[in-house]
Amino acid sequence: MFKVPTVSAERLPALLRAMPKAELHIHIEGSLEPEMIFALAQRNGVSLPYADVQALRSAYAFTDLQSFLDIYYAGASVLLHEQDFYDMARAYLARAAMDNVVRAEIFFDPQTHTARGVSMAAVVNGLHRACEDARAEWGISAALILCFLRHLSEEDAFATLEQALPLQDKFIGVGLDSSEVGHPPEKFARVFARCRQLGLHTVAHAGEEGPPAYIWSALDVLKVERIDHGVQALRDPVLVQRLAQGGVPLTVCPLSNQKLRVFPDLPAHNLPQLLEAGLCATVNSDDPAYFGGYINDNFTQLFAATGMTARHAYQLASNSLQASFAPEADKRAWAHRLKECFERCYEHDY
């Protein structure tokens, strides 16, 4: 068992930034910074209901998930062509590489775009090309996960899946996102069964604003491999036991949870309790352009607020690497790099 060194509070932020990690909960449309929104709007002749970048940023005062989604979909309206999706994903991946993300499993919402007349091929090919270029240029491993919008029907999800199947070699799994409350996972039971038959990985948002029952449904009905968010699990001790025994990963997003008022503030976040309960929790950025921080911001702000230590950092980074859908050989190599990063704590000040 690797003995994690003691790291001072002063040195910890640099270690958090330096350690190799996987990001497993990133909505690529949520990485669209206001500056790029305006640049793409100008390039594509799209008019925005905001005077300038600052006016758009000022609108980021969310009260709940729905108030965020309203502005999120407005921002996505500037994405029209394959190059737009490429530029957006490339910008995120460049930032992720600087944050020492070695693996990114990127959510995308095709229905947000196909409903506006954008072709599925433009969406998927643009994103996939950015992933390929990022691997070649920066050595970052990246893969795509197609997400169904849960506020739409299962029939719409089936239609989206059929549109995407000719491009199946360019994405590794499916997920479920958008407005959680009132849209339980079982609404999508048949389409997830079809996706499993196709050999796709499955994940789902559950237990962010929704109740623990949604996490049970995601596990038992959709048979997902990971739970996105899952912070409401602690309300159900039997569920906690199930998640712990099954080693089911939770892709937790601290700054998102704070911004959308899932928790009143970061000191109140329950991620330390999730780890204490033996759950495979991870740290992720969700929609970083909207929620005030990319993955390293989530780590450094959460640790400063909760007093978590290097031991927690190692566990979270290790969890993220193991919970990824990357090849086992890659996971082993990254785990070795993680251990080396922490061993250097004995020798150097960060």
N, C-alpha and C positions, 0 to 999 in steps of 0.2 A: 504494500500500500504506500503510495507516494506521500511523504510528509511535507505538507505545504509550509513554507517558511513564514515566520511572523514578519509582517510588513507594516511600517509606521503609517499613520494616517496621512502624513505629508507625501510619502512615496506611493501610496496606493493608487491615486488617479493615473499616474504614468503607467503603472503596471496594468491597470484596466484597459488603457488605450493600446498598450503594446501586445497584450496576449492575443494569440490567434483564436478566432471565434467563428461560429456560424450564425447567420441571420435567417430565421425560419418563418418570420411573420413580417413581411414587408409588402405593402400594396404599391405596385409601381406607379400607379396613377397618383398615389399619395406622396410621392417623392417629387412631384412637379412643383418646383419653386415659383413664386410669383413672377420673378424675372423671366423665366422660361415661358410661363403662361402668356405673358405679354409679347415675348418675341415670336412665339408660335402663332398667336392671334394676328400679329402684323403680317407674318409670312403667309398665313392662310386666309387673310381677309375676314377674320371673325371679330365681331364687335363684342366688347365685354361691358357689363354694367358697372364698371369701376373706372374711375378717372385715371388712376395710375397704380404703380406697384404698392405704394404706401397705403392707398385706399383699400386695396385688396387685402393686404396684411391686417389692416385694422378691422376687417370683417371677421377675422378668426377669433371670435368670442363665442365659443360654443357652450350651450347649456346641457346638451345631451347628444347621443349618437345621431339622432335625426337632424338636428341643427347643423352638425358637421357634414352629414351626407348631402344636404341641400347644396352647400357651397362646393363640396367635393365634385359633384356631378357637373356643376357650372364650370369648374376649372378644366374638367376633362373635355369640354366641348371644343377646345382648340386642337385636339388630336384628330387629324384627318387622314394623314398619309403615312406610308411605311416609314419614311424618314423621320417623322415626328416621334413615332414610338421608339425608333432606334436612338434618337437624340436624348429622349427622356431616360431610357434605360442605361445608356452609356454614362450619362451624368451621375446617376445613382451608383453605378458600379465603380466609377472612378472614386467617388467618395467612400464607398465600402472598402475598396482596396486600401485607401489611406487609413481607414479605421481598423486595419488588420483583420477584416472579414475574409476568411479563406473559402467560405462556402455561403452562397446566397440562394435561397429557394424563394422565388419571386412570384407573388400572386398577381394575376391580372384579371380584369373584369370585361370579357368581350362583349357582353350584352349592353354595357354602357356605350359601346362604340357601334356595334352592328345596328342598334336601334336608331342611330343617326345616319345610317347608310354607309358606314365604313365597312370594308370587307374584312372577314375573318383573317384572310391571308395577309392583309396589310398590318393588322395587329400582331399576329404571331410571328411573321417573318421579320418585322422590324425589331421586336424584342429579342428573338432568337439570334439574330445577327449581332446585336449588341453583346449578348452573352458569349458568343464565339469570339468576338474581337477582344473582350475583356480577359478571357482565358489566355489568348495569345499575347496580349500586351502586358498584363499585370499578374498573370498566374492565378487569378481568382476563378474558382469553380462556381458556375451559376446554372440554375435550371428553372423552368417555368412551371407554375401550377395554375391551371385554369379554374377560376372561381365562378360559381353560379350565384346570381343575385336572389336572395331568399324572399324578397318582397314580390318577386315575380312568380309565375306558376311553374310547376314541375314540367308541364308541357313545353313551356318556353325553354327550360333547361335542357330537355331532350332535343329540341330543335337546335340549340346552341351546340350541344355535343355532336350532333350529326354534321353540322357545319365544320366543326373542328377536326373530325376524324381523319380527313385527308392530310392533316398536318400533325398527326399524333406523334410522329417521331421527334417533334420539336417541343413537347411538354411531357412532364413525368407524372402528373397527378391532377386531381381536382379538389376543390375546396368549396366552402359555402360561406358567403359573407353578406354584408348589407344589414338592414334593420332586423335586429334579433327578436325583440319582444313581439309576440303575436305570430311568429313564423317558426314554429318548432322544427327540429331536424327531420322528424318523420314525414313531413310534407314532401321530402325528396328521397324517400326510401327506394323507389323503383329506379330512379336515374343513378343513384349511387351503386345499386346492385349491378346495373349495366356497366358502370365504370370499373367496378372490381372485376367483372368478367373480361373486360378489355385489358386487364393487367395494370391499370393505373393506380397509383397511390391515392389514398383518400385522407383528407383532413376536414375539419369543420370548425367554424366559430361557434362557441357555446360557453355559457356561463360568464359572459362579460356583463351585460345588463340582465340577461335572462337567468332563470332559476337553475339550481342544480339538476332539476329534471331534464333540462335540455342537454346537459352533459351525458346523463344516462342514455338518452335517446340517440345522441351522436355515437356513443359506444355500441349500444345494443341493436339499434335499427340501421344506422348508416355503416356501422362497423369500421369507424375511422381508426387510423393509426396514430394520429396526434389530435389534441384538442387545442384550438387557437383561443387564447385568453384563459378561460377556466378558473378565474380567480374566485368565482362564487362556490367552488367545490368545498371550501372549508365549512360551509353551512350544513354539510351532510357528512357526518363521520363515516358512514358506511361507504359512501362514494369515495372518500379520501382513501380508505383501506383498499378499495377496488383499484384506484389509480396507482397507488403505491405498489401493490402486489403485481400489477400488470406492467409496471414501468412505463405507463402511458405519458409521453411528454406533454407539457403545457407550454405554449409559446406566449409568454407574458409580456405586456407592453406597458411599462410603468408610466412614462410621460403621457401616453395616450389615456391611461386610466385616470390620471390626475386631471388632464385637460377636459375629459368628458364627464368628470365628477363621479366616476365609479368609486373613487376614494376622495375624501376632502382635500388631502394633500399627500405628498410623498412620504412623510414620516408615518402616515397611517397605512401605507401600502402593506399588503399581507405576504409579499414574496418571501421575507424571512421565515414566516410561519409555514409557507408551502414547502420550503426546503426542510424545515425542522420536522415536518410531517412525513418526510421521506419521499416527496414527490419530485419527479424529473422536470423541474421548472427551468426555463430559459429566459433570457432577456432579449427583447427585440424592439424595433422602432415603430412598427405599424404604418403610420402615415407621417413620416418625419417632417415634411414641409409644412404640415398643418399643426403638428403637436409640439413643435419647439425643440426637436432634437433627433439626431441620427443615433445609431446604436451606442457609440461611445458616450454620447450625452446621456442616454438612458442609464448606462452603467455608472458614470461618475456622479450624476445627480442623485440616483437612488442610493448609492453607497454613502454619500455624504449625509443623506437624510435619515438613513436607518442605522448607521454604524456597523454595517456588515464588514467583514474582514477578508483578507486574502484567501482564507479557506473557502468562503462563500464564492469568491470570484473564480477560483479554480473549479469548484463544483459546477457553477453555472456555465462556464466555458466548455468544460468537459461534457456536460449534459447536451449542450447545443451541437457539438460535433457528433456525438453518438446518436442523437435524435434525428440527424439529417438523413436524407435518402441517398447519400453519396455512396460510392463503392467502398467496401470494407477496407481495401488497401489504402484508400485516401484517408479514411477515418484513423487508421493506425498511424499513418505518417503525421497527420495533424495532431494527434494525441501526443506523439513524441515531441513535436515542436512546442506544444503547450507546456509539457513537463520541463523542457529545456528553458523556456521563457521564465518559469518560476524558479528554476534552479539558479538562474543568473541573479536572482534577488539576493542570494548569499554573497555574491561577489561585487555587485555594483549598486550604486544608488541610481534610482530612476530620476 
